[in-house]
Structure formats: C-alpha cells, structure tokens
C-alpha cells in the first residue's frame, strides 16, 4: 500500500460522512461572510446621552454657559453617583461623568481639574470617545481666551482604574465555560456511541430523562470548574474586582449561561454518529457566536442586521448580565430580563433534548 492509497482511504472515509462534509464546507463560508459583514464599514459616529453627577453647585447653575446647547441637550443630571451607575446599567446613558466640588473654582482660577468618567460597560469605546468629547468642550477657550486644563480619569463604578479588559472579561468567562462544555459533550455522547458504551446505558432500566440529566449535570459541573478558574485568573492577574454580592451573581450567571447551552449541545451531539462530525458541527455553531455575542467588541458597533442576529444567541445575554454585575455591581433589577431569557432557553432546550434523546441516538 502506497502513501497515496493511505491518503485516498482517509479521504473516502471523510467523504462518507455527509453531515461532516456539509459542515466542513459551511464553516469557511460562514466565517468569511460573518467577518465581512459584522464589522462597520466606516469609523462611524457615537451618539447617546451623557449622565452628569455634579458635586459642584456652581457648575449646576452655570452649565448652560460653560457648554453649547447641543451638548447640554444630551445631558441628564442625577442626584447621586448610584443613580448615575443605575442609568449606565439600564442603557439610558452612554457615559457618566462625576464633577468634583472644586470644578468651577478651578476653571475660574485656571487651575488643572480632573473629572471622573465612567464608560458604559456595554459599549466602552463609545463611552470613552464621548467622555473625551465632553472634556474637550470644557477645555475650550473661554471669554478670556485662556484654554482650560480639564482632564479625565477613566474609572469603573467602584472607583478602580478602567481598562478594556473590564469589557472583555465577562464575555470571556461565559464563552470559555460554554466552549469547554460543548466540546465535552462530544466526548460524553458521540465518543460513547462510537465505543458502544452508550448502547449499554440505553438498555439499562433508567429513563432517557435521567440519562440526559446526568450528562447535563456532569457538563454543568465541568463548566462551573472552568468558570471558577477563569474568575480566579481575572482577579489575580488582571485586576477584576468583585464584591460579595457581585461574586455570587457572577457564579450564578456562569452556571445559568452554561446550562442554557447544554440542551442544544446534547441534541447536536446525539444526532451525530462520529465524534469528528460532532466537533465540526459544534465549531460551526459556536465559533460565530463568539463574534456575534459582543464578547470582543460592542454589539452596538455592528451593522443593524448583525445586531438582530446577535440577540438570537444566549451568550449575548450572559455577557450583558455579567458585565453589569461585575463592572457596575448591580443586581436583579437590571439583569432580570437576561436571566429570564437564559432560563427560558435552558428549560426549553433541555426538555426538547430529553424527549428526543432516545430517537436521536438510534441508528
């Protein structure tokens, strides 16, 4: 047998799996189309409201004189910093600015002054840009033709320095936990099917629901352990801060986000006869999800059609809820919709997987 005979044998084996061939062809097509349309064609402009919490009474009285009308029309004033943070969490404003007590006096005396700027966790790029625009407006030359020295200090809601990792880490937590579970399902179901051990489980006196629940439980535990490792690394090496409440919400959301995908994974892997086919199919589904769900860059910067597609994926809601919990330290009032959608997706897909598992695993 020659080298070419061995190569041809492997190719024929690959071509026998119609599903494997179809998804192998679809994968590059989906990737190229997705990456070609998902990114905005131009730099675009940022729009949205600016939240202001001012500790300076003089500023509140003279803000209309300090800034042009086009700027003040976009401003919403809040009575406390917590109200400002709540507005960021609910999406009412794109950026929050905290005006210090000596702001007006420093400008009058032409002294340097710094204002805290809190970008939106949903779209930090837009928030940072709008914060810079606001600082630039304050720093324009006034009536005395003296340019004011106004600077911004980018911070998180808890006062810690802001960096872009604060935006990416919540989505990365959910994504890595979910990906580890989805790949694990290929071994848990399809690999067992290839070895024949799944047939042995199916003939035992146990309900199909119990089989599915057992596999779901095993993969949920696996996803939870992975998520805890990610959480620890984020805290130790990247400065992500957690309070007691935000830590509990983070753990809960990671578990719920992982669980919401397992039903889909069970159905996909149970329908595949070979592990390789299951892996290719899972990759074709999960890889685009990483880009559409706003893990690496904000959904708001995608073209409109791509934004509609993004909200089909549960990872979008898991990432959004985790950002609000970790970055803004808010709770149920601001993440309830994400939680309801994730729970609904988990229940529906798990029930469908339970009722179809035996049929899918039959040859």
C-alpha positions in Angstrom: 0.0 0.0 0.0 1.4 3.4 -1.1 1.2 6.8 0.6 -1.4 7.8 -2.0 -3.5 4.7 -1.1 -3.5 5.7 2.6 -4.4 9.3 1.7 -7.2 8.2 -0.6 -8.6 5.8 2.1 -8.7 8.7 4.6 -10.4 11.0 2.1 -13.0 8.4 1.3 -13.7 7.9 5.0 -14.2 11.6 5.4 -16.4 11.9 2.3 -18.7 9.1 3.6 -20.0 11.4 6.4 -22.4 13.7 4.6 -23.0 15.9 7.6 -19.3 16.2 8.2 -18.7 17.2 4.6 -21.5 19.8 4.6 -20.4 21.5 7.8 -16.8 21.4 6.6 -17.8 23.4 3.6 -20.2 25.7 5.5 -17.6 26.6 8.1 -15.3 28.7 5.9 -18.3 30.2 4.1 -19.9 31.3 7.4 -16.7 32.6 8.7 -15.9 34.8 5.7 -19.4 36.1 5.3 -19.6 36.9 9.0 -16.3 38.6 9.2 -17.1 40.5 6.0 -20.4 41.9 7.3 -20.0 42.1 11.0 -17.6 45.0 11.2 -18.7 48.5 10.5 -17.6 49.8 7.1 -16.6 53.2 8.5 -15.5 54.6 11.8 -18.9 56.0 12.4 -20.1 58.5 15.0 -21.0 57.9 18.6 -24.4 59.0 19.9 -26.1 58.8 23.2 -26.8 60.6 26.4 -24.2 61.8 28.9 -25.0 61.4 32.6 -23.8 64.0 35.0 -23.5 63.7 38.7 -22.2 67.1 40.0 -20.9 67.8 43.4 -20.4 71.5 42.4 -23.5 73.7 42.9 -21.9 76.5 40.9 -21.5 74.2 37.9 -25.1 73.1 38.1 -26.2 76.8 37.8 -23.8 77.8 35.1 -23.5 74.6 33.0 -25.5 76.1 30.1 -22.9 78.9 29.9 -20.0 76.5 30.0 -21.2 74.3 27.2 -23.0 74.7 23.9 -26.7 73.9 23.7 -26.0 70.9 21.5 -24.1 69.4 24.4 -26.4 70.2 27.3 -29.4 68.7 25.3 -27.7 65.3 25.6 -27.0 65.6 29.3 -29.1 64.0 32.1 -28.3 65.1 35.6 -28.5 62.7 38.6 -28.7 63.4 42.3 -26.2 60.7 43.3 -23.5 58.5 41.9 -25.6 55.4 42.4 -28.3 56.9 40.2 -25.7 57.5 37.6 -24.5 53.9 37.7 -28.1 52.6 37.6 -28.6 54.7 34.4 -25.5 53.2 32.8 -26.8 49.7 33.7 -30.2 50.4 32.2 -28.7 51.9 29.0 -30.1 55.3 29.5 -26.7 57.0 29.1 -23.6 56.1 27.2 -21.1 57.6 29.7 -21.2 59.0 33.2 -19.2 62.0 34.4 -18.6 62.9 38.1 -18.0 66.7 38.5 -15.8 67.4 41.6 -16.7 70.1 44.2 -13.9 72.5 43.1 -14.6 72.2 39.4 -16.0 75.7 38.8 -13.4 77.3 41.1 -10.5 75.6 39.4 -11.7 76.7 36.0 -12.2 80.3 37.2 -8.6 80.3 38.6 -7.3 78.5 35.5 -6.1 75.6 37.6 -5.9 71.9 36.4 -9.0 70.0 37.3 -9.9 66.3 36.8 -13.3 64.8 36.3 -14.1 61.1 36.7 -15.6 59.4 33.7 -17.3 56.0 33.8 -17.8 54.5 30.3 -20.8 52.2 29.7 -19.9 48.5 30.1 -22.0 47.7 27.0 -20.0 50.0 24.7 -16.9 51.3 26.4 -15.4 52.6 23.1 -18.3 54.9 22.6 -18.3 55.9 26.2 -14.6 56.8 26.2 -15.0 58.8 23.0 -18.0 60.8 24.3 -16.1 61.4 27.6 -13.2 62.8 25.7 -15.6 65.0 23.7 -17.1 66.3 26.9 -13.6 67.0 28.4 -12.7 68.8 25.2 -15.7 71.0 25.4 -14.8 72.0 28.9 -11.3 72.7 27.9 -12.2 75.1 25.1 -11.1 78.7 25.3 -13.5 80.8 27.3 -14.2 84.5 27.2 -10.7 85.3 28.5 -9.2 83.3 25.6 -7.5 81.1 28.1 -7.6 77.3 27.4 -8.8 75.4 30.5 -6.8 72.5 31.7 -9.6 69.9 32.1 -8.6 66.2 32.3 -10.5 63.0 32.5 -9.9 60.0 34.8 -11.4 56.8 33.4 -12.7 54.6 36.2 -15.1 51.8 36.9 -18.2 52.2 39.1 -16.2 51.2 42.2 -13.5 53.8 41.6 -10.8 51.4 40.3 -9.0 52.4 37.1 -10.8 51.4 33.9 -9.2 49.2 31.2 -10.7 47.4 28.2 -10.2 44.1 29.9 -13.1 45.1 32.1 -15.3 44.9 29.0 -13.9 41.6 27.6 -13.5 39.5 30.8 -17.3 38.9 31.5 -17.9 37.7 28.0 -14.7 35.6 28.0 -15.8 33.9 31.3 -19.1 32.9 29.8 -17.6 32.0 26.4 -14.8 29.8 27.7 -17.0 28.0 30.1 -19.6 27.3 27.4 -17.0 26.2 24.9 -15.5 23.7 27.3 -18.9 22.2 27.9 -19.8 22.0 24.3 -16.5 20.2 23.4 -17.0 17.9 26.4 -20.4 16.8 25.2 -18.8 15.4 22.0 -16.9 13.0 24.2 -19.7 12.4 26.6 -22.2 11.3 23.9 -20.7 10.8 20.5 -17.5 9.1 21.7 -19.5 6.8 23.9 -21.6 6.0 20.9 -18.6 5.1 18.8 -17.2 2.8 21.6 -20.6 1.2 22.1 -20.9 2.1 25.8 -23.9 4.4 25.1 -25.9 1.4 23.9 -25.2 -0.3 27.2 -26.5 2.7 29.1 -29.6 2.9 26.9 -30.7 -0.7 27.7 -30.4 -0.3 31.5 -33.6 0.3 33.5 -33.2 4.1 33.6 -35.3 6.7 31.9 -34.0 8.8 29.0 -34.7 11.9 31.1 -32.3 10.6 33.8 -29.6 9.9 31.2 -29.9 13.5 29.8 -30.0 15.0 33.3 -26.9 13.0 34.3 -24.9 14.2 31.3 -26.2 17.8 31.8 -25.2 17.7 35.5 -21.7 16.4 34.6 -21.1 19.1 32.0 -22.5 21.8 34.2 -20.0 20.8 36.9 -17.2 20.9 34.3 -18.3 24.3 33.1 -18.5 25.6 36.7 -15.0 24.5 37.5 -13.7 26.1 34.3 -15.5 29.3 35.1 -14.0 29.4 38.6 -10.5 29.1 37.1 -11.3 32.0 34.7 -12.7 34.0 37.6 -9.6 33.4 39.7 -7.2 34.3 36.9 -9.2 37.5 36.2 -8.9 38.5 39.9 -5.3 37.6 40.4 -3.7 38.8 37.2 -6.0 41.3 35.5 -7.3 43.3 38.5 -11.0 42.5 38.1 -12.7 43.3 41.3 -15.6 41.5 42.9 -17.8 42.4 45.9 -19.6 39.7 47.9 -22.9 40.3 46.0 -21.3 40.6 42.6 -19.3 37.4 43.1 -22.5 35.5 44.0 -24.3 36.9 40.9 -21.3 36.0 38.7 -21.2 32.4 39.8 -25.0 32.1 39.3 -24.9 33.7 35.8 -22.0 31.5 34.8 -23.9 28.4 35.9 -27.1 29.5 34.2 -25.3 30.6 31.0 -23.5 27.2 30.8 -26.8 25.3 31.5 -28.6 27.3 28.8 -26.4 25.8 26.1 -26.2 22.1 27.2 -29.6 21.2 25.8 -28.6 22.3 22.3 -25.3 20.5 22.7 -27.0 17.3 23.7 -29.3 17.4 20.7 -26.4 18.1 18.3 -24.0 15.5 19.6 -26.7 12.8 20.0 -27.7 13.3 16.3 -24.1 12.7 15.1 -22.6 9.2 14.8 -18.9 10.2 14.8 -17.1 12.4 17.2 -15.3 14.3 14.4 -18.6 15.2 12.8 -20.0 16.4 16.1 -16.9 18.5 16.7 -17.1 20.2 13.3 -20.8 20.9 13.7 -20.3 22.3 17.2 -17.5 24.6 16.0 -19.6 25.8 13.1 -22.3 26.9 15.5 -20.2 28.2 18.5 -17.4 30.0 16.7 -19.6 32.6 15.0 -21.4 33.1 18.3 -18.2 34.4 19.9 -18.2 37.3 17.5 -21.9 38.0 17.3 -22.4 38.0 21.1 -20.3 41.1 21.8 -17.5 39.2 23.6 -14.7 41.1 22.0 -16.3 44.3 20.7 -19.6 46.0 21.4 -22.8 44.8 19.6 -23.8 48.5 19.1 -21.0 49.0 16.7 -22.1 46.2 14.4 -24.3 46.9 11.3 -28.0 46.8 12.2 -28.7 43.4 10.6 -25.9 41.8 12.6 -27.3 43.3 15.8 -30.6 41.5 15.2 -28.7 38.2 14.7 -26.6 38.8 17.9 -29.7 38.7 20.1 -30.5 35.2 18.9 -27.6 33.8 20.9 -27.9 33.2 24.6 -24.2 34.1 25.0 -25.2 37.7 24.3 -27.5 37.8 27.4 -25.0 36.0 29.6 -22.2 38.5 28.6 -24.5 41.5 29.1 -25.6 40.4 32.6 -22.1 39.6 33.7 -20.8 43.0 32.6 -23.5 44.8 34.6 -22.8 42.6 37.6 -19.0 42.8 37.5 -18.4 46.3 36.2 -21.3 48.2 37.7 -22.1 45.9 40.7 -25.9 46.0 40.1 -28.4 43.2 40.8 -31.7 41.7 39.8 -33.4 45.0 38.8 -31.0 45.4 35.9 -30.3 41.8 34.8 -33.8 40.2 35.3 -34.5 40.1 31.5 -31.2 38.5 30.7 -31.8 35.9 33.5 -35.3 35.1 32.3 -34.2 34.7 28.7 -31.3 32.4 29.7 -33.5 30.3 32.0 -36.2 30.0 29.3 -33.6 28.9 26.7 -32.2 26.4 29.2 -35.6 24.9 30.1 -36.9 24.7 26.5 -33.8 23.2 25.0 -33.3 20.7 27.9 -36.9 19.5 27.6 -36.5 19.0 23.8 -33.2 17.2 24.4 -34.9 14.9 26.9 -37.8 14.0 24.7 -35.7 13.5 21.5 -32.6 11.9 23.0 -33.5 8.3 22.5 -34.7 8.9 18.9 -31.6 10.8 18.0 -29.3 8.1 19.4 -30.9 5.3 17.4 -29.0 4.1 14.4 
